[in-house]
Protein backbone atom coordinates (compact mmCIF):
# COMPACT_ATOMS: atom_id res chain seq x y z
CA UNK A 1 0.00 0.00 0.00
CA UNK A 2 3.01 2.31 0.32
CA UNK A 3 2.97 2.77 -3.44
CA UNK A 4 -0.34 4.64 -3.19
CA UNK A 5 1.31 7.72 -1.78
CA UNK A 6 4.08 8.15 -4.39
CA UNK A 7 4.25 11.26 -6.50
CA UNK A 8 3.33 10.45 -10.08
CA UNK A 9 4.10 12.09 -13.39
CA UNK A 10 1.28 13.98 -15.16
CA UNK A 11 0.75 11.12 -17.60
CA UNK A 12 0.61 8.34 -15.02
CA UNK A 13 -2.34 6.87 -13.19
CA UNK A 14 -3.24 9.07 -10.20
CA UNK A 15 -2.74 7.67 -6.72
CA UNK A 16 -4.59 8.29 -3.48
CA UNK A 17 -2.41 9.92 -0.82
CA UNK A 18 -2.10 8.10 2.48
CA UNK A 19 -3.71 10.91 4.46
CA UNK A 20 -6.25 13.64 3.90
CA UNK A 21 -5.83 17.28 4.87
CA UNK A 22 -7.37 17.78 8.31
CA UNK A 23 -8.90 21.03 7.09
CA UNK A 24 -11.15 18.96 4.84
CA UNK A 25 -12.57 16.90 7.70
CA UNK A 26 -16.22 17.60 8.62
CA UNK A 27 -17.47 18.74 12.01
CA UNK A 28 -18.22 16.42 14.92
CA UNK A 29 -21.95 16.02 14.23
CA UNK A 30 -21.42 15.16 10.58
CA UNK A 31 -18.62 12.73 11.48
CA UNK A 32 -20.97 10.94 13.87
CA UNK A 33 -23.57 10.82 11.11
CA UNK A 34 -21.09 9.31 8.66
CA UNK A 35 -19.95 6.65 11.14
CA UNK A 36 -23.59 5.76 11.83
CA UNK A 37 -24.35 5.71 8.12
CA UNK A 38 -21.37 3.45 7.40
CA UNK A 39 -22.38 1.04 10.17
CA UNK A 40 -25.98 0.95 8.93
CA UNK A 41 -25.26 0.49 5.22
CA UNK A 42 -22.26 -1.79 5.37
CA UNK A 43 -22.69 -3.71 8.65
CA UNK A 44 -26.35 -3.74 9.68
CA UNK A 45 -28.02 -4.18 6.29
CA UNK A 46 -26.02 -7.29 5.29
CA UNK A 47 -26.67 -8.72 8.76
CA UNK A 48 -30.38 -7.98 8.38
CA UNK A 49 -30.45 -9.65 4.96
CA UNK A 50 -28.65 -12.65 6.46
CA UNK A 51 -31.27 -12.90 9.21
CA UNK A 52 -34.09 -12.85 6.65
CA UNK A 53 -32.32 -15.47 4.50
CA UNK A 54 -31.29 -17.72 7.40
CA UNK A 55 -31.82 -21.27 6.09
CA UNK A 56 -32.66 -22.46 9.62
CA UNK A 57 -35.23 -19.68 10.22
CA UNK A 58 -33.74 -18.82 13.60
CA UNK A 59 -35.01 -15.23 13.45
CA UNK A 60 -38.64 -15.96 12.56
CA UNK A 61 -39.71 -15.77 16.21
CA UNK A 62 -38.17 -12.32 16.52
CA UNK A 63 -39.77 -11.11 13.29
CA UNK A 64 -43.19 -12.36 14.41
CA UNK A 65 -42.78 -10.81 17.85
CA UNK A 66 -42.13 -7.33 16.43
CA UNK A 67 -44.91 -7.57 13.86
CA UNK A 68 -42.74 -8.28 10.81
CA UNK A 69 -44.45 -11.55 9.91
CA UNK A 70 -43.81 -10.86 6.24
CA UNK A 71 -40.10 -11.39 6.88
CA UNK A 72 -40.76 -14.72 8.60
CA UNK A 73 -43.08 -15.81 5.79
CA UNK A 74 -41.99 -13.88 2.68
CA UNK A 75 -44.14 -14.18 -0.45
CA UNK A 76 -41.07 -15.21 -2.46
CA UNK A 77 -37.60 -16.56 -1.62
CA UNK A 78 -35.69 -13.61 -0.12
CA UNK A 79 -32.74 -14.26 -2.41
CA UNK A 80 -34.78 -13.00 -5.33
CA UNK A 81 -34.65 -9.49 -3.91
CA UNK A 82 -30.86 -9.27 -3.63
CA UNK A 83 -30.09 -8.35 -7.24
CA UNK A 84 -32.91 -5.76 -7.58
CA UNK A 85 -31.82 -4.20 -4.27
CA UNK A 86 -28.18 -4.12 -5.35
CA UNK A 87 -28.97 -2.58 -8.74
CA UNK A 88 -31.29 0.03 -7.22
CA UNK A 89 -28.68 0.92 -4.59
CA UNK A 90 -25.93 1.21 -7.19
CA UNK A 91 -28.12 3.38 -9.40
CA UNK A 92 -29.01 5.75 -6.56
CA UNK A 93 -25.45 6.00 -5.25
CA UNK A 94 -24.08 6.33 -8.77
CA UNK A 95 -26.40 9.28 -9.43
CA UNK A 96 -25.41 10.80 -6.10
CA UNK A 97 -21.72 10.52 -6.99
CA UNK A 98 -22.32 11.91 -10.48
CA UNK A 99 -23.91 15.09 -9.11
CA UNK A 100 -21.55 15.47 -6.13
CA UNK A 101 -19.19 18.29 -7.06
CA UNK A 102 -16.49 16.92 -4.76
CA UNK A 103 -16.33 13.60 -6.61
CA UNK A 104 -14.64 13.34 -10.04
CA UNK A 105 -17.53 11.71 -11.91
CA UNK A 106 -15.17 10.31 -14.55
CA UNK A 107 -14.03 7.79 -11.94
CA UNK A 108 -17.39 6.03 -12.27
CA UNK A 109 -16.09 4.78 -15.63
CA UNK A 110 -12.59 6.03 -16.54
CA UNK A 111 -11.97 3.86 -19.60
CA UNK A 112 -8.41 5.20 -20.21
CA UNK A 113 -7.28 4.08 -16.75
CA UNK A 114 -8.86 0.66 -17.24
CA UNK A 115 -7.20 0.27 -20.63
CA UNK A 116 -3.85 1.24 -19.15
CA UNK A 117 -4.17 -1.25 -16.29
CA UNK A 118 -5.78 -4.07 -18.32
CA UNK A 119 -2.48 -5.88 -18.97
CA UNK A 120 -1.80 -6.15 -15.24
CA UNK A 121 -5.40 -7.14 -14.45
CA UNK A 122 -5.58 -9.94 -17.01
CA UNK A 123 -2.00 -11.07 -16.46
CA UNK A 124 -2.56 -11.48 -12.73
CA UNK A 125 -5.87 -13.20 -13.42
CA UNK A 126 -4.16 -15.78 -15.64
CA UNK A 127 -1.95 -16.76 -12.71
CA UNK A 128 -4.70 -16.69 -10.09
CA UNK A 129 -7.11 -18.61 -12.31
CA UNK A 130 -4.80 -21.62 -12.22
CA UNK A 131 -4.57 -21.39 -8.43
CA UNK A 132 -8.36 -21.10 -8.10
CA UNK A 133 -8.90 -24.11 -10.34
CA UNK A 134 -6.41 -26.13 -8.29
CA UNK A 135 -8.11 -25.05 -5.07
CA UNK A 136 -11.52 -26.09 -6.39
CA UNK A 137 -10.13 -29.46 -7.45
CA UNK A 138 -8.55 -30.00 -4.03
CA UNK A 139 -11.78 -29.08 -2.27
CA UNK A 140 -13.66 -31.50 -4.50
CA UNK A 141 -11.30 -34.42 -3.93
CA UNK A 142 -10.27 -33.89 -0.32
CA UNK A 143 -13.34 -32.37 1.36
CA UNK A 144 -17.14 -32.62 1.15
CA UNK A 145 -17.47 -28.87 0.56
CA UNK A 146 -18.06 -29.14 -3.19
CA UNK A 147 -20.68 -31.85 -2.82
CA UNK A 148 -24.11 -30.30 -3.27
CA UNK A 149 -27.36 -31.86 -2.19
CA UNK A 150 -29.97 -30.92 -4.77
CA UNK A 151 -33.36 -32.58 -4.88
CA UNK A 152 -32.16 -35.43 -2.72
CA UNK A 153 -29.24 -36.12 -5.05
CA UNK A 154 -25.54 -35.52 -4.35
CA UNK A 155 -23.83 -33.49 -7.10
CA UNK A 156 -20.16 -32.52 -7.37
CA UNK A 157 -19.94 -28.77 -8.00
CA UNK A 158 -16.42 -28.95 -9.49
CA UNK A 159 -16.65 -27.85 -13.15
CA UNK A 160 -20.36 -28.62 -13.03
CA UNK A 161 -21.41 -25.67 -15.19
CA UNK A 162 -18.92 -26.20 -18.05
CA UNK A 163 -19.73 -29.92 -17.98
CA UNK A 164 -23.51 -29.73 -17.73
CA UNK A 165 -24.69 -26.19 -18.46
CA UNK A 166 -22.21 -24.22 -20.62
CA UNK A 167 -25.04 -21.97 -21.80
CA UNK A 168 -25.51 -20.84 -18.20
CA UNK A 169 -21.84 -19.83 -18.12
CA UNK A 170 -22.43 -17.77 -21.24
CA UNK A 171 -25.35 -15.95 -19.64
CA UNK A 172 -23.27 -15.35 -16.51
CA UNK A 173 -20.47 -13.89 -18.66
CA UNK A 174 -22.98 -11.50 -20.24
CA UNK A 175 -25.04 -10.53 -17.21
CA UNK A 176 -22.74 -10.82 -14.19
CA UNK A 177 -20.50 -7.82 -15.00
CA UNK A 178 -23.44 -5.40 -15.24
CA UNK A 179 -25.96 -6.91 -12.83
CA UNK A 180 -23.59 -7.73 -9.99
CA UNK A 181 -19.88 -6.90 -10.29
CA UNK A 182 -20.04 -3.30 -11.51
CA UNK A 183 -22.93 -2.32 -9.16
CA UNK A 184 -20.96 -3.69 -6.20
CA UNK A 185 -17.94 -1.63 -7.22
CA UNK A 186 -20.09 1.50 -7.31
CA UNK A 187 -21.45 0.88 -3.81
CA UNK A 188 -18.41 -0.68 -2.15
CA UNK A 189 -15.56 1.10 -3.89
CA UNK A 190 -16.53 4.40 -5.53
CA UNK A 191 -19.08 5.45 -2.92
CA UNK A 192 -17.32 3.93 0.10
CA UNK A 193 -13.89 5.45 -0.52
CA UNK A 194 -15.26 8.87 -1.44
CA UNK A 195 -17.88 9.12 1.30
CA UNK A 196 -15.90 7.87 4.27
CA UNK A 197 -12.50 9.27 3.42
CA UNK A 198 -13.55 12.30 5.46
CA UNK A 199 -13.81 10.30 8.70
CA UNK A 200 -10.99 7.82 8.05
CA UNK A 201 -8.18 10.06 6.77
CA UNK A 202 -5.58 7.28 6.60
CA UNK A 203 -6.36 5.46 3.35
CA UNK A 204 -4.67 2.31 4.63
CA UNK A 205 -7.17 2.04 7.48
CA UNK A 206 -10.02 2.83 5.10
CA UNK A 207 -8.72 0.11 2.78
CA UNK A 208 -9.03 -2.48 5.58
CA UNK A 209 -12.54 -1.29 6.47
CA UNK A 210 -13.51 -1.49 2.81
CA UNK A 211 -12.27 -5.06 2.43
CA UNK A 212 -14.14 -6.09 5.59
CA UNK A 213 -17.32 -4.38 4.37
CA UNK A 214 -17.12 -6.13 1.00
CA UNK A 215 -16.53 -9.50 2.63
CA UNK A 216 -19.39 -8.95 5.10
CA UNK A 217 -21.69 -8.14 2.17
CA UNK A 218 -21.74 -11.90 1.55
CA UNK A 219 -23.06 -12.80 5.01
CA UNK A 220 -26.53 -13.68 3.59
CA UNK A 221 -25.02 -16.78 1.94
CA UNK A 222 -24.49 -18.40 5.35
CA UNK A 223 -21.28 -20.20 4.50
CA UNK A 224 -17.72 -19.53 5.61
CA UNK A 225 -16.54 -20.26 2.07
CA UNK A 226 -18.42 -17.18 0.90
CA UNK A 227 -16.10 -15.15 3.12
CA UNK A 228 -13.02 -17.18 2.17
CA UNK A 229 -13.57 -16.54 -1.56
CA UNK A 230 -14.54 -12.87 -1.31
CA UNK A 231 -11.91 -11.66 1.17
CA UNK A 232 -8.96 -11.92 -1.27
CA UNK A 233 -11.21 -10.52 -3.99
CA UNK A 234 -11.99 -7.53 -1.80
CA UNK A 235 -8.29 -6.86 -1.31
CA UNK A 236 -7.59 -7.09 -5.04
CA UNK A 237 -10.54 -5.00 -6.24
CA UNK A 238 -9.99 -2.26 -3.64
CA UNK A 239 -6.32 -2.09 -4.60
CA UNK A 240 -7.25 -1.81 -8.27
CA UNK A 241 -9.73 1.00 -7.60
CA UNK A 242 -7.20 2.97 -5.57
CA UNK A 243 -4.50 2.45 -8.21
CA UNK A 244 -6.60 3.39 -11.22
CA UNK A 245 -9.39 5.63 -9.91
CA UNK A 246 -11.58 3.61 -12.27
CA UNK A 247 -14.76 1.87 -11.14
CA UNK A 248 -14.81 0.17 -14.54
CA UNK A 249 -11.38 -1.35 -13.93
CA UNK A 250 -12.40 -2.71 -10.53
CA UNK A 251 -15.74 -3.88 -11.94
CA UNK A 252 -14.22 -5.76 -14.85
CA UNK A 253 -11.63 -7.36 -12.59
CA UNK A 254 -14.44 -8.35 -10.22
CA UNK A 255 -16.39 -9.75 -13.16
CA UNK A 256 -13.68 -12.04 -14.52
CA UNK A 257 -12.86 -13.46 -11.10
CA UNK A 258 -16.54 -13.94 -10.30
CA UNK A 259 -17.16 -15.69 -13.60
CA UNK A 260 -14.19 -17.97 -13.00
CA UNK A 261 -15.56 -18.87 -9.57
CA UNK A 262 -18.70 -20.12 -11.29
CA UNK A 263 -16.60 -21.95 -13.88
CA UNK A 264 -14.66 -23.86 -11.21
CA UNK A 265 -17.73 -24.58 -9.10
CA UNK A 266 -16.82 -22.37 -6.16
CA UNK A 267 -19.34 -19.81 -7.33
CA UNK A 268 -21.96 -21.96 -5.63
CA UNK A 269 -20.97 -20.39 -2.31
CA UNK A 270 -21.97 -16.91 -3.54
CA UNK A 271 -25.06 -17.91 -5.52
CA UNK A 272 -28.39 -16.67 -4.16
CA UNK A 273 -30.06 -20.00 -4.86
CA UNK A 274 -27.53 -21.90 -2.76
CA UNK A 275 -28.68 -20.71 0.67
CA UNK A 276 -29.81 -23.68 2.70
CA UNK A 277 -29.22 -26.21 -0.05
CA UNK A 278 -25.44 -26.69 -0.01
MARDO-954875 format. One record per residue (C-alpha): residue number from 1; x, y, z; residue in three letters. Coordinates in nm, 4 decimals, padded with zeros to 6 digits, always signed. Example, Ala and Ser with C-alpha at 12.3 -4.5 7.8 and 13.67 -1.06 7.14 Angstrom:
BEGIN
1 +01.2300 -00.4500 +00.7800 ALA
2 +01.3670 -00.1060 +00.7140 SER
// end
This chain:
BEGIN
1 +00.0000 +00.0000 +00.0000 UNK
2 +00.3006 +00.2310 +00.0315 UNK
3 +00.2966 +00.2770 -00.3440 UNK
4 -00.0338 +00.4635 -00.3192 UNK
5 +00.1313 +00.7725 -00.1777 UNK
6 +00.4083 +00.8154 -00.4386 UNK
7 +00.4251 +01.1259 -00.6498 UNK
8 +00.3327 +01.0451 -01.0077 UNK
9 +00.4098 +01.2089 -01.3391 UNK
10 +00.1283 +01.3978 -01.5162 UNK
11 +00.0747 +01.1121 -01.7602 UNK
12 +00.0608 +00.8335 -01.5025 UNK
13 -00.2338 +00.6875 -01.3194 UNK
14 -00.3242 +00.9068 -01.0200 UNK
15 -00.2736 +00.7667 -00.6718 UNK
16 -00.4593 +00.8288 -00.3484 UNK
17 -00.2407 +00.9919 -00.0816 UNK
18 -00.2100 +00.8099 +00.2481 UNK
19 -00.3712 +01.0908 +00.4465 UNK
20 -00.6252 +01.3636 +00.3897 UNK
21 -00.5831 +01.7282 +00.4868 UNK
22 -00.7367 +01.7783 +00.8306 UNK
23 -00.8896 +02.1030 +00.7094 UNK
24 -01.1154 +01.8964 +00.4837 UNK
25 -01.2570 +01.6898 +00.7705 UNK
26 -01.6220 +01.7596 +00.8617 UNK
27 -01.7471 +01.8743 +01.2006 UNK
28 -01.8216 +01.6415 +01.4918 UNK
29 -02.1945 +01.6018 +01.4229 UNK
30 -02.1415 +01.5163 +01.0583 UNK
31 -01.8622 +01.2733 +01.1477 UNK
32 -02.0973 +01.0940 +01.3871 UNK
33 -02.3571 +01.0816 +01.1109 UNK
34 -02.1087 +00.9313 +00.8658 UNK
35 -01.9952 +00.6653 +01.1145 UNK
36 -02.3587 +00.5762 +01.1831 UNK
37 -02.4350 +00.5705 +00.8120 UNK
38 -02.1372 +00.3447 +00.7399 UNK
39 -02.2385 +00.1042 +01.0169 UNK
40 -02.5982 +00.0955 +00.8927 UNK
41 -02.5259 +00.0494 +00.5224 UNK
42 -02.2257 -00.1792 +00.5371 UNK
43 -02.2691 -00.3714 +00.8648 UNK
44 -02.6347 -00.3744 +00.9680 UNK
45 -02.8023 -00.4178 +00.6285 UNK
46 -02.6015 -00.7295 +00.5285 UNK
47 -02.6667 -00.8722 +00.8760 UNK
48 -03.0381 -00.7983 +00.8377 UNK
49 -03.0446 -00.9651 +00.4960 UNK
50 -02.8646 -01.2652 +00.6460 UNK
51 -03.1267 -01.2901 +00.9211 UNK
52 -03.4087 -01.2852 +00.6653 UNK
53 -03.2318 -01.5465 +00.4497 UNK
54 -03.1288 -01.7716 +00.7397 UNK
55 -03.1824 -02.1267 +00.6088 UNK
56 -03.2655 -02.2464 +00.9623 UNK
57 -03.5229 -01.9684 +01.0215 UNK
58 -03.3738 -01.8816 +01.3596 UNK
59 -03.5014 -01.5231 +01.3449 UNK
60 -03.8635 -01.5956 +01.2563 UNK
61 -03.9713 -01.5769 +01.6209 UNK
62 -03.8171 -01.2317 +01.6523 UNK
63 -03.9774 -01.1109 +01.3289 UNK
64 -04.3191 -01.2363 +01.4410 UNK
65 -04.2780 -01.0806 +01.7853 UNK
66 -04.2132 -00.7329 +01.6431 UNK
67 -04.4910 -00.7569 +01.3861 UNK
68 -04.2738 -00.8281 +01.0812 UNK
69 -04.4448 -01.1546 +00.9906 UNK
70 -04.3815 -01.0865 +00.6237 UNK
71 -04.0096 -01.1387 +00.6882 UNK
72 -04.0757 -01.4716 +00.8595 UNK
73 -04.3079 -01.5815 +00.5785 UNK
74 -04.1987 -01.3883 +00.2680 UNK
75 -04.4142 -01.4178 -00.0452 UNK
76 -04.1067 -01.5213 -00.2462 UNK
77 -03.7598 -01.6561 -00.1616 UNK
78 -03.5687 -01.3606 -00.0121 UNK
79 -03.2736 -01.4258 -00.2408 UNK
80 -03.4778 -01.2998 -00.5332 UNK
81 -03.4653 -00.9488 -00.3906 UNK
82 -03.0862 -00.9268 -00.3626 UNK
83 -03.0090 -00.8345 -00.7235 UNK
84 -03.2905 -00.5755 -00.7580 UNK
85 -03.1821 -00.4202 -00.4274 UNK
86 -02.8176 -00.4119 -00.5355 UNK
87 -02.8969 -00.2578 -00.8739 UNK
88 -03.1293 +00.0031 -00.7219 UNK
89 -02.8679 +00.0920 -00.4592 UNK
90 -02.5926 +00.1208 -00.7192 UNK
91 -02.8125 +00.3378 -00.9400 UNK
92 -02.9007 +00.5752 -00.6564 UNK
93 -02.5453 +00.6003 -00.5247 UNK
94 -02.4078 +00.6333 -00.8772 UNK
95 -02.6401 +00.9280 -00.9434 UNK
96 -02.5411 +01.0795 -00.6097 UNK
97 -02.1722 +01.0524 -00.6995 UNK
98 -02.2322 +01.1912 -01.0481 UNK
99 -02.3913 +01.5094 -00.9106 UNK
100 -02.1548 +01.5468 -00.6131 UNK
101 -01.9195 +01.8287 -00.7057 UNK
102 -01.6495 +01.6921 -00.4760 UNK
103 -01.6326 +01.3597 -00.6610 UNK
104 -01.4643 +01.3335 -01.0039 UNK
105 -01.7527 +01.1711 -01.1911 UNK
106 -01.5167 +01.0311 -01.4553 UNK
107 -01.4030 +00.7793 -01.1936 UNK
108 -01.7394 +00.6030 -01.2268 UNK
109 -01.6093 +00.4776 -01.5627 UNK
110 -01.2587 +00.6028 -01.6538 UNK
111 -01.1968 +00.3864 -01.9596 UNK
112 -00.8415 +00.5204 -02.0213 UNK
113 -00.7284 +00.4083 -01.6748 UNK
114 -00.8857 +00.0661 -01.7243 UNK
115 -00.7200 +00.0268 -02.0631 UNK
116 -00.3846 +00.1235 -01.9155 UNK
117 -00.4170 -00.1253 -01.6289 UNK
118 -00.5776 -00.4070 -01.8321 UNK
119 -00.2485 -00.5876 -01.8969 UNK
120 -00.1799 -00.6150 -01.5241 UNK
121 -00.5403 -00.7136 -01.4455 UNK
122 -00.5585 -00.9943 -01.7007 UNK
123 -00.1998 -01.1065 -01.6464 UNK
124 -00.2558 -01.1476 -01.2732 UNK
125 -00.5870 -01.3196 -01.3417 UNK
126 -00.4165 -01.5779 -01.5636 UNK
127 -00.1954 -01.6763 -01.2708 UNK
128 -00.4702 -01.6685 -01.0090 UNK
129 -00.7113 -01.8610 -01.2310 UNK
130 -00.4804 -02.1622 -01.2219 UNK
131 -00.4568 -02.1392 -00.8434 UNK
132 -00.8359 -02.1096 -00.8098 UNK
133 -00.8900 -02.4110 -01.0343 UNK
134 -00.6406 -02.6132 -00.8288 UNK
135 -00.8108 -02.5052 -00.5068 UNK
136 -01.1522 -02.6086 -00.6385 UNK
137 -01.0127 -02.9457 -00.7451 UNK
138 -00.8546 -03.0002 -00.4035 UNK
139 -01.1779 -02.9076 -00.2268 UNK
140 -01.3662 -03.1498 -00.4502 UNK
141 -01.1296 -03.4422 -00.3928 UNK
142 -01.0269 -03.3894 -00.0321 UNK
143 -01.3336 -03.2369 +00.1356 UNK
144 -01.7138 -03.2620 +00.1147 UNK
145 -01.7469 -02.8866 +00.0562 UNK
146 -01.8056 -02.9136 -00.3188 UNK
147 -02.0680 -03.1850 -00.2823 UNK
148 -02.4110 -03.0296 -00.3275 UNK
149 -02.7362 -03.1861 -00.2188 UNK
150 -02.9973 -03.0919 -00.4771 UNK
151 -03.3359 -03.2585 -00.4877 UNK
152 -03.2155 -03.5429 -00.2725 UNK
153 -02.9240 -03.6119 -00.5055 UNK
154 -02.5539 -03.5523 -00.4348 UNK
155 -02.3833 -03.3491 -00.7097 UNK
156 -02.0164 -03.2522 -00.7366 UNK
157 -01.9942 -02.8770 -00.7999 UNK
158 -01.6423 -02.8950 -00.9487 UNK
159 -01.6647 -02.7845 -01.3146 UNK
160 -02.0356 -02.8620 -01.3030 UNK
161 -02.1414 -02.5672 -01.5194 UNK
162 -01.8925 -02.6197 -01.8048 UNK
163 -01.9728 -02.9922 -01.7982 UNK
164 -02.3511 -02.9735 -01.7726 UNK
165 -02.4687 -02.6195 -01.8465 UNK
166 -02.2213 -02.4225 -02.0619 UNK
167 -02.5036 -02.1970 -02.1802 UNK
168 -02.5505 -02.0840 -01.8196 UNK
169 -02.1840 -01.9833 -01.8116 UNK
170 -02.2429 -01.7774 -02.1240 UNK
171 -02.5349 -01.5949 -01.9635 UNK
172 -02.3267 -01.5348 -01.6512 UNK
173 -02.0475 -01.3888 -01.8661 UNK
174 -02.2979 -01.1496 -02.0239 UNK
175 -02.5037 -01.0534 -01.7207 UNK
176 -02.2744 -01.0823 -01.4192 UNK
177 -02.0504 -00.7820 -01.4998 UNK
178 -02.3436 -00.5398 -01.5244 UNK
179 -02.5960 -00.6909 -01.2833 UNK
180 -02.3587 -00.7733 -00.9988 UNK
181 -01.9879 -00.6898 -01.0293 UNK
182 -02.0035 -00.3299 -01.1510 UNK
183 -02.2927 -00.2316 -00.9165 UNK
184 -02.0958 -00.3687 -00.6204 UNK
185 -01.7935 -00.1633 -00.7223 UNK
186 -02.0088 +00.1501 -00.7306 UNK
187 -02.1452 +00.0883 -00.3808 UNK
188 -01.8412 -00.0679 -00.2151 UNK
189 -01.5563 +00.1096 -00.3886 UNK
190 -01.6532 +00.4401 -00.5531 UNK
191 -01.9083 +00.5447 -00.2916 UNK
192 -01.7319 +00.3931 +00.0100 UNK
193 -01.3885 +00.5452 -00.0516 UNK
194 -01.5265 +00.8870 -00.1441 UNK
195 -01.7879 +00.9125 +00.1296 UNK
196 -01.5901 +00.7872 +00.4267 UNK
197 -01.2495 +00.9274 +00.3418 UNK
198 -01.3546 +01.2298 +00.5462 UNK
199 -01.3808 +01.0300 +00.8697 UNK
200 -01.0989 +00.7824 +00.8045 UNK
201 -00.8179 +01.0055 +00.6772 UNK
202 -00.5583 +00.7279 +00.6598 UNK
203 -00.6364 +00.5464 +00.3349 UNK
204 -00.4669 +00.2310 +00.4630 UNK
205 -00.7175 +00.2038 +00.7476 UNK
206 -01.0019 +00.2831 +00.5100 UNK
207 -00.8718 +00.0111 +00.2781 UNK
208 -00.9026 -00.2482 +00.5579 UNK
209 -01.2538 -00.1294 +00.6465 UNK
210 -01.3509 -00.1490 +00.2806 UNK
211 -01.2266 -00.5060 +00.2430 UNK
212 -01.4141 -00.6094 +00.5588 UNK
213 -01.7321 -00.4382 +00.4368 UNK
214 -01.7117 -00.6128 +00.0996 UNK
215 -01.6532 -00.9502 +00.2634 UNK
216 -01.9391 -00.8952 +00.5104 UNK
217 -02.1694 -00.8145 +00.2169 UNK
218 -02.1743 -01.1896 +00.1551 UNK
219 -02.3059 -01.2800 +00.5013 UNK
220 -02.6528 -01.3683 +00.3594 UNK
221 -02.5023 -01.6777 +00.1937 UNK
222 -02.4493 -01.8403 +00.5352 UNK
223 -02.1277 -02.0204 +00.4499 UNK
224 -01.7722 -01.9526 +00.5610 UNK
225 -01.6545 -02.0263 +00.2071 UNK
226 -01.8424 -01.7183 +00.0897 UNK
227 -01.6097 -01.5154 +00.3120 UNK
228 -01.3019 -01.7179 +00.2167 UNK
229 -01.3570 -01.6543 -00.1558 UNK
230 -01.4539 -01.2867 -00.1306 UNK
231 -01.1907 -01.1664 +00.1174 UNK
232 -00.8965 -01.1921 -00.1272 UNK
233 -01.1206 -01.0516 -00.3988 UNK
234 -01.1993 -00.7527 -00.1796 UNK
235 -00.8286 -00.6857 -00.1315 UNK
236 -00.7588 -00.7095 -00.5036 UNK
237 -01.0545 -00.4996 -00.6240 UNK
238 -00.9995 -00.2260 -00.3636 UNK
239 -00.6318 -00.2087 -00.4603 UNK
240 -00.7246 -00.1809 -00.8274 UNK
241 -00.9731 +00.0998 -00.7601 UNK
242 -00.7196 +00.2969 -00.5571 UNK
243 -00.4501 +00.2451 -00.8213 UNK
244 -00.6601 +00.3386 -01.1215 UNK
245 -00.9390 +00.5631 -00.9907 UNK
246 -01.1582 +00.3609 -01.2273 UNK
247 -01.4764 +00.1869 -01.1144 UNK
248 -01.4815 +00.0166 -01.4537 UNK
249 -01.1377 -00.1352 -01.3927 UNK
250 -01.2400 -00.2710 -01.0525 UNK
251 -01.5738 -00.3876 -01.1937 UNK
252 -01.4220 -00.5757 -01.4850 UNK
253 -01.1629 -00.7364 -01.2594 UNK
254 -01.4439 -00.8349 -01.0215 UNK
255 -01.6394 -00.9750 -01.3161 UNK
256 -01.3679 -01.2045 -01.4520 UNK
257 -01.2863 -01.3463 -01.1097 UNK
258 -01.6541 -01.3938 -01.0296 UNK
259 -01.7165 -01.5693 -01.3600 UNK
260 -01.4192 -01.7967 -01.3005 UNK
261 -01.5559 -01.8869 -00.9573 UNK
262 -01.8705 -02.0123 -01.1288 UNK
263 -01.6601 -02.1954 -01.3877 UNK
264 -01.4660 -02.3855 -01.1215 UNK
265 -01.7734 -02.4579 -00.9102 UNK
266 -01.6817 -02.2371 -00.6156 UNK
267 -01.9340 -01.9807 -00.7334 UNK
268 -02.1965 -02.1956 -00.5628 UNK
269 -02.0970 -02.0388 -00.2309 UNK
270 -02.1972 -01.6905 -00.3541 UNK
271 -02.5064 -01.7915 -00.5519 UNK
272 -02.8390 -01.6671 -00.4156 UNK
273 -03.0064 -02.0000 -00.4860 UNK
274 -02.7532 -02.1897 -00.2761 UNK
275 -02.8682 -02.0711 +00.0675 UNK
276 -02.9814 -02.3682 +00.2695 UNK
277 -02.9217 -02.6214 -00.0047 UNK
278 -02.5436 -02.6689 -00.0005 UNK
// end
